[in-house]
Amino acid sequence: MTLERLRIFVAVAERDHVTAAARALNLTQSAVSNAIAALEAEHEVRLFDRVGRGIVLNETGRAFLPEAKAVLARAQAAEAALADMSALRRGRLAVFASQTIASYWLPRRLVDFHAAYPGVELAVEIGNTREATLAVLTGAAEIGLVEGAVDEPALAQTQVGSDRLAVLVTPDHPWAGSRQLQPRDLTTQPWVLREVGSGTRSTLEAAVREAGVDPAELSVSMTLPSNEAVLAAAEAGAGATALSESVAYASVAAGRLATAPFTLPERPFRLLRHKERYRSRAGDVFEQTMMR
């Protein structure tokens, strides 16, 4: 059974006339007759009674007609849906973003995308860089947004932004207002850090390693799973920390934290997409929006 045969069946059933149906469908009379015969033969059923030189829908045909119309309506709706999705009038896009990006960099860009394409639902999940990477690898998300480097050959990576980490301490901490810290100084005080797998933790450890210090030498007294928890613990005096300047801005401005004199490098924000999975039109436009 094909959609074309169903269309021919409905056209003949509505007119009780092969020639009229052929004219309406812009087909030859023989093509219409052959399609009806093939449909009946395929399912071993009679849909029409041949009366003289005419054709009349029988009881079986009358019972089948609403089903055929329903199938054609669904096919038409599916075609319209694909057209809408292609034009971004509707659709759904799954995005997985790491915490810093989701909380401080992404919201304005989500608003811009939604204003331009209000029919596209954005399903955004938040985690750390490792979780965002895994979501794109497994197909749980089409788009990943992460901080720092990701070592995954299966993923295409595009830089869409950047930020900078700061070493943060309480105003009465030994590092506050001191001379420029040397790399070895970083091992002399306790730290409160994000969990392993977060882009923030990875960026700090890479910078420390680049400065000639093994990250394992850092005295990590507390590991917490969110920027907000780390920030609160640092403000309470649990130890030095490293967070995005965007995350720490209000705390530094209010005098609850101070920036220690150790410069950390700028880190890129990267958009991840799987190289071999289907790339939707919504995903392509979302990527363009993130790069503005």
N, C-alpha and C positions, 0 to 999 in steps of 0.2 A: 504494500500500500504506500502510495506517495501522496504528498500534498497536492500535486497537480491532478491526480485522479480524483481526489476528494473534491477539489474545486469543480471539476467537470461533472461529477455526480450531483453536487448541489445545484449547479446551473441547470442541468437537465431536469432534476426533481422539481425545481421551482417553476419550470416552464412546461413540463410534460411534453417536451418537443426537442428532438435532437438538433434539427436545423436551427431553431431559434437560439438554443444554447451555443451552438457552434458560432453563430453570428455574434453573439454577445462576448464570447471568449476570443474571437478573431482566430478561430481554428477551422479546419475543414470538417465536413460532416463525418467523413470516414475516421478522422483522428478522434473525434468525440465518441463515435460508436465503438471503436477499438478500445478506448480507455475504459468505457463502461463494461465491455465484455471481459477485459483483463481483470478488472476489480472483482467482478462476479466469479470468474474462474479461479482467481487466487484464493478466494475464501469459500469457494464451493457453495454459493448462495445466489438466489435470484433477487434482485432489487427492483426490477421493473417487469411488468407484464407487457408482452407485445400484442397489441390489439389491432388487427388489420395492419395498416401501414404506420400506425401510431405506437406510442410508448406511454405506459401509465405506471406510476409508482405503486408498488404493491404494499402489503402489510409490513413485510420485512423492511422494505425501503423506507416506509414512513417511520418505523421505529428507529432506523439507523440515521435518518436525516438530522435530528437534533444533535446526535453525537458527532457527526461529520462537521456540522456548523461550529460546534464547540471547539473541536480540534483546530479548525481554520482560524477561529477567533483567537485561540491561544498562540498559534503561530504568528498571527498578525501582531499580537501584543508583544511577543518576544522580539519580533523584528523592530517594532517601535522602541522597545527598551534598549536594544543594541544601538539604535540610532541616537537615542537620548544620551546613552553613556558615551558614545563617540563624540557627541557635541558637549559633553559634561553638563547636561541638564539634570542628570541623576547619576547615582553610583555610590560606591563605598570604597574608602582607601584606609588600609590598616598601617599605622605608623607606630614605631616603638622608639622612644627617645630616652636618653640618659637624663638623670635628675637635673643637673645644672642647666642643660639646654632646655628641658621642658619647663622649668620654673622661671627662667630669666631671659632666654633668647628667643624661644619659639612662640610664645603667646601672640605677640603682635603680628607675626607672619601667618599664624593660623587665622587670625581675624581678617587679614588681607585676602587670603585664599578663599575663606568662606564668603566674604563680600563679593568676590568675583564669580564664585561657583556655589551658590547657596544650596543647590540640589545634591551636592556630593557630601555624603556623610563622612566625617573624619573620625575614625576610631583610634584614639591615641592611648597607648599604654606607656607607663613610666617605670624604669628600672635603672640598672647600671649599664656600663658599656658592654660588659660581657653578655648580659641578658639581651640587650638590644641586638648584638651581633648574632646570637643564637636564634633570635626570632626571625631575622632575615634569612639565615641559613636554612631554617626548617620550613619557611614559607608562612609562618604565623603572621608576619608583617611584610609588606612589600617594600617599605621604606624604614631604614634605621637612621637615627641621628645620634652620633657619639662624639665624645671628646678624645683627642689623641689618636694614636696609631692603632690599627687593627691588622693583625697578621693572618689574613684569610684570603687565599688566592681565588676562591670562588666568588668573592664580592668585589664589585666595582665601587671605588671610593672617590667622592668628589668633595673638595673643600668648599664649604658654604659660609664659613664665619670663623671667628677665633675669639679667645679671651686670654687672660693671664692669671696665673695663680699668685697668691701672696702668702708669705709666712706670717702668721698672726699669733699674737700673744696678748696677755692682759697688760695694762699700763704699768703694773709694778713688776713685771717679769724682768729677769736679768738681761734679756735681749732687747727690751724696749728702749729705744733711744741710744743704744750702744753704737760703737764703731761698726764698720762693715764686718759682718760675720764671715768667718772662714769656713770652708766645708767641714773641717773637723769639729767646729763648734756645734754643728747640728747634732752630734752624738752625745752632748753633755747634758741635755735636758729632756724630760719626758714629752711624748707626743700623743695627741688624740687624733686619729685618722679615720677616713672612710674605709670601707671593707675592701679586701682584695677583689679585683675584678672591676672596680670603679675606675673611670677615666681620671678622676682627680688623684686617686692613690697612685695609679700607674705613671701619671705625669710627674708627680713628686719624686717617685723612686727613680725614674729615668734621669731626672735632672741631678739628683744626688749621685747617682752612678757616674754620670758624665763629669761631675766635679771631683771624682776620684774616691768617693766614699761608698762602701757596700751598704745598700739600704737595710740589710739585716742588722747593721750596727746601730740603727736608730732605736731609741728606747721607747717603744710603743706601749703606752700604759692602758690605752683604751681604743677599741675599734667599734665604730658605730655605722649603721646602714643608711644614714641620710645626712644631707648637708645641714639641715636644721638641728639635728641631734648633735652633730659635731660642733656646730657653732655655739649651741647652748653650753656644751661641756667645756669648750675653750673659754667662754665668758666666765664660767664658774671656777676657772683656774686649774682644770684637769691637765693642762699642758699646752705646748705650742701646737699649731695645726697649719695646714695648707689648704686653702679654699679659693675658689674663683673670687676675683675682686668684686664681681657683681653680687655674689652671695654675701660677702662681708661688708659691703658698702655702708649699710645702715648702722652696723655695729661699730665700725671705725668712726663714722661721722658722729655717733653719740658718745664716743670715748670709752665704750665698753671693751674694745680691742684696739691694739696698735699694730702697725705693720713693722715687722722686724727687718733690719737692713740686710736682706739676702735676696737677690733678684732671681726669680724663676723665669724660664723662657716662656714666650707666647705659645699657646697650644692651639692647634686647628680644631674646628668643628667639622666633622665629615659626615656626609650623607652616604649611606650604604644601600646598594641594590644588588640582588643576585644576578650574576652574569648570564645565567641560563634559564631563569624563570621568566614567565610572561610579564611584560612591562605594559601596564595599563596607560591609557591616555591621561587619566587623572594623576597617576604617578609621575608622568613626564612633566605635566604642568606644575605639579606640586614642587618638583625639583627646581624648575625654573623660578618659581616664586621664592624658594629658599635662597637662591643665589642673588637676589636683587638687593 
